[in-house]
């Protein structure tokens, strides 16, 4: 299964759906879906509602492996079930979609123009559970705001250090050093970031494989060298706050870069839609993101 999934991620046509909002971003995701904060009175109820939303997305006929290669899950979603199966198994077996798990615990305070990841305690235990739940890979996010060489180096060092721990556990890490789309030095950040990533990629041995999730670059095809690197399974793009139309247009300018959108995928979905309306809205989103990705 793992080898088949690796082949699919490397060469398949399509994109990755990011369904991994967690903790602090869950109320925003629910609000965008039409569920206001007064609809739930505690965290358990909130997570029940977000699981219902994700279940509706994943079980929709529009959530189709002809267009979607993989899906990134939040830890709680991995541990919950859809139609009597763990979510990762449902994705892999019923949908032929490769499951990933978000493993970071959020962002630290800004320093040197970047936000590193907070420490990830018990990561080994989480990776063990991910393997038991048949998860293929992981995702972890840091943020770059300024073209500060020390800050950017620290972000990439941290990502690859934890990435190696994930590889050792038999999973494929998605390394995500997001460049803030509003950074006044976005292009310069991307140049520094690319050089740091290349330095790390070139020090990996041939069996150490990673994926990269990057902000769509200001200069099209900036990341061509990363896309073609033998240690990189795939380079995917985050929507980063762009609307879906903007993100799709920018993505089309970059050869070989595919989408891994979250907000841009679900922006037109609403809890009050009929199933027909919901499936149609999701299908339109999926097809437009797929077109931009291929």
N, C-alpha and C positions, 0 to 999 in steps of 0.2 A: 504493500500500500504506500509506504513512505517513498519508494523509488518512483512509483507511478505519479504520486503527487508532486515530487521534485520535477519530473519531466513536464507535467502540466504547468507548473509555475514558471519553468524556464522557457517553454516554447508555446504555451497555449495563447489563444487570442481572447482578450477580454480584460477585465479589471478586478480590483479587490474592493469589496464593500467594507467600509469601516463602521462597525456597529458597537464601538467600544467606549462610548461616553460612560463615565463612572463618577462616583462621589459628587464633587462640586459641579460637574457639567451635566448631571442627570436632570436637575430641575429645568435647565435651559432646553435640553432635548425634549422633555415632556411638554414644556410651554409651547415650543415650536410645533408640536404635534397636536396642540389644542387642549392639553390638560394643565389647568392652573394649579398653583401650589396649594390652594384651599381644598383641592380634591383628595389630598392625602394628609394624614396627621402625624406620620412618623416615617422613618427611613425604610422600614420593612414594606409598608404600603407603597412607598415611592418605587422601590425596586420591583415589587410585584407588577406595578403598572408599566414600568419600562420593559420588563420581560414580556408582558402581553404585547407591547408595541413591537418588540423585536421578533416575537413569535409570528405576529401577523405579517411582518416583512418577509421572514425566512420561509414561511409556508406558502406565501403567495406564488401563483404560477409565473408571475413576472420575475421572481427571483430564480433565475434560470442559468444553469451551467454553460449554456451556449454563449452567454454574455459575461458571466461572473466566474472568475477563476477561484477566488478565495474570499473569506470573510474574517474580520478581526473581531474577537469577542472580549468582553469584560469578564473578569474572574468569576463573578456571580453567575453570568450567563453560561459559562462553561460548566458550572456545577448544577445548573438547573436542566430540566428536561423539556423537550418538545415532542408531543404525541408519544410519551412513554420512553423516549430515548434521550440520552445526554445530548446536549446541543451539538457538540463536535461530531458525534456519531451520526446524528440526523443530517448534518450538513454533508458529511463524507459519503454516507451510505444511501440516503434518500435523494440527495441533491447533486452528488458528485462535485461538491465545492470544498476546497481545502480550508480547514479551520486553523486560525491563528489566535493567540492569546496576548492581550495587553498585560505586561508584567510590571510596568513602572508604577510608582506610588505618588506620582505627581511631581511638580517642579519645586526646586529650592528657590530662595530669594535671589533676585538678580545681583550679579557681581561680575565685574569685568565685561559688562555688556552682554552677558548671557545668563540663562537659567539652566543650571545643571539639574540632573534628576536627584530627587531625595534618595537617601539610602533605601535599598530594597531588602529588608530583613527577611530571613527564611526563604530566600529565592530558591535554594536547592530543593526545599520541600514543595514549593509551588511548581517547579519544573518536573518533579517526580509525579505530582498530581496531573500535570498537563500530559505527561506520557501515558498515564493510566487512562486519561480521557481521550487518547488518540489525537492529540493536537499536533500539528505539523511544525509550527513555528511560533515565534513571539514577536511582540512589538514594544518599543520603549521610546519615549519622546523627550527631547530637550529643546530649548529655544535659543536662537541667536538673534540679538537685536542690534548690535553694533559690530563694526569691522575691527574688533579687538583681537589681534593674533593670539594673545595668551588665553583669552576667554574661549575662542574657537578651538584652540588646541586642547584645552581642558575638556570641552564638550566631547570632542571626537575621541580623546583618550579614554574618557569614562565609558562612552558607548561601546568601544571595541573591547575594553577590559571586561565589561559585563557580557558582551557578545560572545567572548571566548568561553565564559562559564556556561552560557546557553548551548553553544556548539558541543561542549564536552558532555552535556546532558542528552545529546542526540537530536536537538531541535535546531531549526534555522532561524536566526535572529533577524528581524527587520530593524535596522538601525535608522532612527529618525531624528536627525538634528535639523529641526525646522528653522528656516530663516523667516523672520517676521516680515510679512508682505508690506508692512508700513515702515520698515527701516529705511531711513534716508540714504543708507549705504548698502542697500540690498545687493547690488551687483558686486561690490567689493567683498562683502561677506561671502558671496557664492564662490568667488575666486579663491579666497583663503580656505573655505570649507573644502572645496574640491581637492586642493593640494594636500590638506591634512588627511582626507579620506584615502587618497591615493597612497600616501606614505604608509598608512596602516594596511591597506589591501595588499601592497607589495611585500609586506612582511609575513603574510599568512602562508601556511603550507597549502598544498593543492587540495587537500580534503576539507579545509576550513571554508565553508561557504556562508555568505551573508546575502541579505537583501537590503536595499536602501530605500528609505521613504523621504523624499526631498521636496521642498517648495519648488513650484514651477519656476525655472530661472528667468531672469530679466533678459539675458541674451540666449535666444533659442540654441539648443544643442550644446550648451555649456557642459552638460554631463555625459556627452557621447563616450568619452574615455572610460567613465565609470560603468556605463551600460555594457561596454564591450569587454570589461575586465573578466578574466577567467574565474575569479573567486566570487563574482557577483551573479546570483541566480536571476535577479530582476531588479530594475529600478522603477519604483512607483512614485506617483506625485500626490501630495496632499492638496486639498482645495484652499486651505489656509485663510478662509474668510472671503475669498472671491465668490460671487454668485456662480451658479452652475454654468450659465452661458459664458461668463468671463473665463472660468476655469477651463471649460471645454475648448474655447477658442485658443487660449494660451497653450494648452496641452497639444493641440493639433500641430503646433509649430515645432514640436520636439520629436524627432524620430526615435522610436524604440522606447519612449517613456509612456507608461500606462497609468491610469488613475487609481488612487486609493482614496475615494472621497467619502466623507461622512455627512456633513451638513448639506453638501451639494446633491447628495443622493436622496435625502429624505425631506428636502425643503418644501415639497408640495403635498406631503402626506398629512392627513388629519384624522383624528380619532372619530369624527362624526361622518366621515365618508362611508357610503355603502361599500360593500366588498368590491362591487364592479368599479365604482369610482376610484377606490384605493388602488386596485390592481392596475387600472388604466394609468393613473398618475405615476405609479412605480414603474410600469413598463416604459412610459415615455422617458423617465429619468434614466433607467437602465440602458435603453437603446441609445440615447444621446451620449452618455458617458462611454459606452462601448465604441460608438463611431469615432469619438475623439481619441480613444485609446489605440485603435487599430490604424 
